[in-house]
């Protein structure tokens, strides 16, 4: 979606997951155990693909800038009555 200042949720997931993986790989040059952070993200993304669910996407969707305005029940009923 362009023009409203927000990114599609899939793009946000790729940015966050990629950033965590990159940070884990770079940190593993100093702290070798940090590679397991990257492995965990990779495992999570694999599981998300196999189950067609995405825990990271669900968490990101709860952020305030990802919440869309929801209509009031009165407005919905008025539109249905028409």
C-alpha positions as CSV (number, residue, x, y, z in Angstrom):
1,X,0.0,0.0,0.0
2,X,1.5,3.3,-1.0
3,X,0.7,6.9,-0.1
4,X,-0.7,6.5,3.4
5,X,2.7,6.3,5.1
6,X,2.3,2.6,6.2
7,X,4.0,-0.5,4.9
8,X,2.2,-3.7,4.1
9,X,2.5,-6.2,7.1
10,X,4.5,-8.7,5.0
11,X,7.1,-6.0,4.2
12,X,7.3,-5.1,7.9
13,X,7.9,-8.8,8.8
14,X,10.6,-9.0,6.2
15,X,12.3,-5.9,7.6
16,X,12.1,-7.0,11.3
17,X,13.1,-10.6,10.6
18,X,15.9,-9.6,8.3
19,X,17.2,-7.0,10.8
20,X,17.2,-9.5,13.6
21,X,19.0,-12.1,11.5
22,X,21.6,-9.6,10.3
23,X,22.2,-8.4,13.8
24,X,22.5,-12.0,15.0
25,X,25.1,-12.8,12.4
26,X,27.1,-9.6,13.0
27,X,27.0,-10.1,16.8
28,X,28.1,-13.7,16.4
29,X,31.5,-12.4,15.2
30,X,32.0,-11.2,18.8
31,X,29.7,-13.5,20.7
32,X,29.4,-16.9,18.8
33,X,26.2,-17.9,20.6
34,X,24.4,-15.0,19.0
35,X,24.1,-17.1,15.8
36,X,21.2,-19.0,17.6
37,X,19.1,-15.8,17.5
38,X,19.3,-15.9,13.7
39,X,18.6,-19.7,13.7
40,X,15.5,-19.1,15.9
41,X,14.2,-16.5,13.4
42,X,14.9,-18.8,10.5
43,X,13.0,-21.6,12.3
44,X,10.1,-19.3,13.0
45,X,9.9,-18.2,9.4
46,X,10.0,-21.8,8.2
47,X,7.2,-22.7,10.7
48,X,5.2,-19.7,9.5
49,X,5.5,-20.9,5.9
50,X,4.5,-24.5,6.7
51,X,1.5,-23.5,8.8
52,X,0.5,-20.4,6.9
53,X,0.5,-18.4,10.1
54,X,2.9,-15.7,11.3
55,X,3.4,-14.9,14.9
56,X,5.6,-11.9,14.1
57,X,3.0,-10.5,11.7
58,X,0.3,-10.9,14.5
59,X,2.5,-9.0,16.9
60,X,3.3,-6.3,14.4
61,X,-0.4,-5.9,13.5
62,X,-1.1,-4.9,17.1
63,X,1.2,-1.8,16.9
64,X,-0.8,1.4,16.9
65,X,0.3,2.5,13.4
66,X,-1.0,-0.8,11.9
67,X,-4.5,-0.5,13.4
68,X,-7.0,0.7,10.9
69,X,-10.0,2.8,11.9
70,X,-12.8,0.5,12.7
71,X,-16.4,1.6,12.0
72,X,-18.9,2.1,14.8
73,X,-21.7,-0.4,15.0
74,X,-24.2,2.3,14.4
75,X,-22.6,3.3,11.2
76,X,-22.5,-0.3,10.0
77,X,-26.2,-0.8,10.8
78,X,-27.1,2.5,9.0
79,X,-25.2,1.4,5.9
80,X,-26.9,-2.0,5.9
81,X,-30.4,-0.4,6.2
82,X,-29.4,1.7,3.4
